[in-house]
């Protein structure tokens, strides 16, 4: 039975192979390799949890549905596309998938969702579920807050910080002061900010992107991420290029809208 590290090595090999395939000439091959990359990602999750290995494709799909429901839709769609690429004629395949769709949907959406879930092996399941739930919400929202694969990736959250010792502790109670000085308290692991109604903090201003930034609220760390916003985000006058640690009370400019964020209620001025 392959180990988790062996599955990870296969993922890396497949990803390198994907980069060599001409999408315009062989989109069906891209789909097949993307699917088997997903297979190894799921099997690594299973091996890391000491949960055996899948007997076949149906068994693996059932496992994903029961244990990792947040990525079930993405994995199922990836498997269906692979079946079409492997067992139907190229004409039938091209009737359903054009190269650009393969790039943005199969690789840019479904495979990225599975990779994201697998990347969070070091997190507690509760925290992991929140991150995957957020990414899938961004992927499936209509109308989308992204226009292509590059802007889609800028809206996603990837693990760049440590998990471990504090997994059993609750997130902080954040306090956000709106432009009118009204106060909103939030304890979510992820607090999204933008002009879309589905955000946790909705800001009605033309300078604010639909998904502008997010607060990642961990027990011992609170981070603010800019999500590739058009005008940008600053913390205490400093432009956020990727993410910024929040410790205490900070003045945050989202576009031209100024709010204040306290990383926990006991740090209020």
Secondary structure as GFF3:
##gff-version 3
##sequence-region A 1 269
A	DSSP	alpha_helix	4	18	.	.	.	ID=ss1
A	DSSP	alpha_helix	27	48	.	.	.	ID=ss2
A	DSSP	alpha_helix	57	67	.	.	.	ID=ss3
A	DSSP	three_ten_helix	69	71	.	.	.	ID=ss4
A	DSSP	alpha_helix	72	87	.	.	.	ID=ss5
A	DSSP	alpha_helix	90	96	.	.	.	ID=ss6
A	DSSP	alpha_helix	99	101	.	.	.	ID=ss7
A	DSSP	pi_helix	102	111	.	.	.	ID=ss8
A	DSSP	alpha_helix	112	119	.	.	.	ID=ss9
A	DSSP	alpha_helix	125	140	.	.	.	ID=ss10
A	DSSP	alpha_helix	149	154	.	.	.	ID=ss11
A	DSSP	beta_strand	174	177	.	.	.	ID=ss12
A	DSSP	beta_strand	183	186	.	.	.	ID=ss13
A	DSSP	beta_strand	190	194	.	.	.	ID=ss14
A	DSSP	beta_strand	201	202	.	.	.	ID=ss15
A	DSSP	beta_strand	213	217	.	.	.	ID=ss16
A	DSSP	beta_strand	222	226	.	.	.	ID=ss17
A	DSSP	beta_strand	233	235	.	.	.	ID=ss18
A	DSSP	beta_strand	238	239	.	.	.	ID=ss19
A	DSSP	beta_strand	243	245	.	.	.	ID=ss20
A	DSSP	beta_strand	249	254	.	.	.	ID=ss21
A	DSSP	beta_strand	257	262	.	.	.	ID=ss22
A	DSSP	three_ten_helix	265	267	.	.	.	ID=ss23
###
